[in-house]
Amino acid sequence: MKLSELTRRSWLKNVGLGLGAAAAGASFGSEEVRADFVTKKVAKRGTEYSGAEATPCTFANGKVTRPAAEIPTISETDVLVVGGGPAGCCAAIAAARAGVKATIVERYNHFGGLATGGLVVHILGHWTKNPDGSKVQVVQGLGEEMMKRLESLPNGICHREFGRNPTVDSEVYKYLLVEMLMEDNVEVFLHSWAIDSIVDDNPDPKTGNPVVKGILIQTKLGPHAILAKQVIDCTGDGDVFATCGCAYTRRLYHIGLPCRLGNLDKIKLQPGQKLPGHLIGSVTPVKGVNWVNMGGPDADGLDVRELTRLELNHRRQIWKNYVKLKNTPGCEEVFLLETAPQMGVRITRVIEGTEELTLEGARNAKKFDSCVGYGGAWGGDHIGWQIPYGCLLSKNVENILTAGRTICGAPDMSELLRVIPNCWSSGHSAGVAAAVAVKSNCTARDVNLTEVRRILTEQKAYLG
């Protein structure tokens, strides 16, 4: 969507047509609205609409057409982060701490992405091996701060030991992310799905590339525009960079659906009796509760039919495994506590950046002049690898960065790019870089990386 399509919207504030009514602050009155069986108060009728203000799509000649409409702007910000997973939360917090206005958009009702809604609660990928065999933690900064703060909260994290991969509780982590975002005054929009990007009518005079100016979000009241000086796509699926003209690669990968089981502490096994790991899973910070991961088949995480098919099949498989476990002697009190509300999509779109990460480079500790972070190994079984700024940066569109599993990497890097600590690291780097670009009044491509690294170090990120 071009920026010029958003410039004439004042009439919306006056006539209250559809979404314009919300943008203009349509009110239900200043008095408290309450209608419950205790107070017996009567609720106000609310704002009434005739239906004439609706602008539905039209169907003609076998085709569906969406009518042109001006979109109200709900917010203007410095750095806009789209997606509130591990990478997105780190990006928003880092940008805010670097001294700019940061805004974050999330489609669900909580933060944490697959680390919470996807029940991927095992934190692995922040340890690496030194040449002498000792381990070092290369993902620090905001990720380390989160783990430290989880330690101070009831049932927040377990196995938090040097060289070990801890496990967090998804509900505690959801709470912590809310606290951290609010502490740093990040503007938040939940229940908001990014549906399109906003691109300036005029290309960048230096590169000739399109310039991103914000996004459109879909809400219960229809679409809204959010304008921004810098945009960071942390959707995990490249939902923003795919709409603004960025070059990218689309990939298939494993899609699963984790779950949690309860009363595992009440299992009574006979001597010598063992239970399959794929049935009982691994321990969590909550006594008696285990989480059970699921690999799943390679599939297209962008295809709604495929996602629907897998969701149905996975839920049936989870129930089948649960019943099998419950019918095992000694496991009668086990119950299915929760299935992940968010499908475990691992990789879909990967941006084409100006630099690319490869597994060979990671294992051989390839050095980059543009290093803005470090990534770790699954079990700390090889040396740490540098994250170059160019893998966060679109090669052909201005003022958009990406972080998380969508950064530029070869297919063999997918397993490392997507794990939570490495998403923390790339998100932290992207947030600081976007903030520096805003404060320097330059594009993300021309940002001063020396200043980016200075602030990252100030924020306790590991840069080797």
Rosetta blueprint (number, residue, H / E / L):
1 M L
2 K E
3 L H
4 S H
5 E H
6 L H
7 T L
8 R L
9 R L
10 S H
11 W H
12 L H
13 K H
14 N H
15 V H
16 G L
17 L L
18 G L
19 L H
20 G H
21 A H
22 A H
23 A H
24 A L
25 G L
26 A L
27 S L
28 F L
29 G L
30 S L
31 E L
32 E L
33 V L
34 R L
35 A L
36 D L
37 F L
38 V L
39 T L
40 K L
41 K L
42 V L
43 A L
44 K L
45 R L
46 G L
47 T L
48 E L
49 Y L
50 S L
51 G L
52 A L
53 E L
54 A L
55 T L
56 P L
57 C L
58 T E
59 F E
60 A E
61 N L
62 G L
63 K E
64 V E
65 T E
66 R L
67 P L
68 A L
69 A L
70 E L
71 I L
72 P L
73 T E
74 I E
75 S E
76 E E
77 T E
78 D E
79 V E
80 L E
81 V E
82 V E
83 G L
84 G L
85 G L
86 P H
87 A H
88 G H
89 C H
90 C H
91 A H
92 A H
93 I H
94 A H
95 A H
96 A H
97 R H
98 A L
99 G L
100 V L
101 K L
102 A E
103 T E
104 I E
105 V E
106 E L
107 R L
108 Y L
109 N L
110 H L
111 F L
112 G L
113 G H
114 L H
115 A H
116 T L
117 G L
118 G L
119 L L
120 V L
121 V L
122 H E
123 I L
124 L L
125 G L
126 H L
127 W E
128 T E
129 K E
130 N L
131 P L
132 D L
133 G L
134 S L
135 K E
136 V E
137 Q E
138 V L
139 V L
140 Q L
141 G H
142 L H
143 G H
144 E H
145 E H
146 M H
147 M H
148 K H
149 R H
150 L H
151 E H
152 S L
153 L L
154 P L
155 N L
156 G L
157 I E
158 C E
159 H L
160 R L
161 E L
162 F L
163 G L
164 R L
165 N L
166 P L
167 T E
168 V E
169 D L
170 S H
171 E H
172 V H
173 Y H
174 K H
175 Y H
176 L H
177 L H
178 V H
179 E H
180 M H
181 L H
182 M H
183 E H
184 D L
185 N L
186 V L
187 E E
188 V E
189 F E
190 L L
191 H L
192 S L
193 W E
194 A E
195 I E
196 D E
197 S E
198 I E
199 V E
200 D L
201 D L
202 N L
203 P L
204 D L
205 P L
206 K L
207 T L
208 G L
209 N L
210 P L
211 V E
212 V E
213 K E
214 G E
215 I E
216 L E
217 I E
218 Q E
219 T E
220 K L
221 L L
222 G E
223 P E
224 H E
225 A E
226 I E
227 L E
228 A E
229 K E
230 Q E
231 V E
232 I E
233 D E
234 C L
235 T L
236 G L
237 D L
238 G L
239 D L
240 V L
241 F L
242 A L
243 T L
244 C L
245 G L
246 C L
247 A L
248 Y E
249 T E
250 R E
251 R L
252 L L
253 Y E
254 H E
255 I E
256 G E
257 L L
258 P L
259 C E
260 R E
261 L E
262 G E
263 N L
264 L H
265 D H
266 K H
267 I L
268 K L
269 L L
270 Q L
271 P L
272 G L
273 Q L
274 K L
275 L L
276 P L
277 G H
278 H H
279 L H
280 I H
281 G L
282 S E
283 V E
284 T L
285 P L
286 V L
287 K L
288 G L
289 V L
290 N E
291 W E
292 V E
293 N L
294 M L
295 G L
296 G L
297 P L
298 D E
299 A E
300 D L
301 G L
302 L L
303 D L
304 V H
305 R H
306 E H
307 L H
308 T H
309 R H
310 L H
311 E H
312 L H
313 N H
314 H H
315 R H
316 R H
317 Q H
318 I H
319 W H
320 K H
321 N H
322 Y H
323 V H
324 K H
325 L H
326 K H
327 N L
328 T L
329 P L
330 G L
331 C L
332 E L
333 E L
334 V L
335 F E
336 L E
337 L E
338 E E
339 T E
340 A L
341 P L
342 Q L
343 M L
344 G E
345 V E
346 R L
347 I L
348 T L
349 R E
350 V E
351 I E
352 E L
353 G E
354 T L
355 E L
356 E L
357 L E
358 T L
359 L H
360 E H
361 G H
362 A H
363 R H
364 N L
365 A L
366 K L
367 K L
368 F L
369 D L
370 S L
371 C E
372 V E
373 G E
374 Y E
375 G E
376 G L
377 A E
378 W L
379 G L
380 G L
381 D L
382 H L
383 I L
384 G L
385 W E
386 Q E
387 I E
388 P E
389 Y H
390 G H
391 C H
392 L L
393 L E
394 S E
395 K L
396 N L
397 V L
398 E E
399 N L
400 I E
401 L E
402 T E
403 A L
404 G L
405 R L
406 T L
407 I L
408 C L
409 G E
410 A L
411 P H
412 D H
413 M H
414 S H
415 E H
416 L H
417 L H
418 R L
419 V L
420 I H
421 P H
422 N H
423 C H
424 W H
425 S H
426 S H
427 G H
428 H H
429 S H
430 A H
431 G H
432 V H
433 A H
434 A H
435 A H
436 V H
437 A H
438 V H
439 K H
440 S H
441 N L
442 C L
443 T L
444 A H
445 R H
446 D H
447 V L
448 N L
449 L H
450 T H
451 E H
452 V H
453 R H
454 R H
455 I H
456 L H
457 T H
458 E H
459 Q L
460 K L
461 A L
462 Y L
463 L L
464 G L
